[in-house]
Amino acid sequence: MSAKKVGEISHYFDHISVGIIKAASPIKVGDKVHFKGHTTDFEQEIKEMQLDHESIPEAKKGQEVGVKVKDHVREGDEVFLAE
């Protein structure tokens, strides 16, 4: 599997199920991503992402964006583009 790493989780807001992804390369709404970490391993499509509480269609490298996640993610979990 040569999935492309697109970012890393820098924070997780438990009460709203939102993971903050620090983008290592551009990610956009509609992308299917794979969250992988010590105890994390699931895929989901990005339905929406926010930057400073504003919905954006795409995150650029270096931006930290909030994404609603269907499962618990943890700081340091890696985010890959799913095949």
Secondary structure, DSSP 8 states (H G I E B T S, - for coil): ----EEEEEEEEEGGGTEEEEEESS-EETT-EEEEESSS-EEEEE---EEETTEEESEE-TT-EEEEE-SS---TT-EEEE--
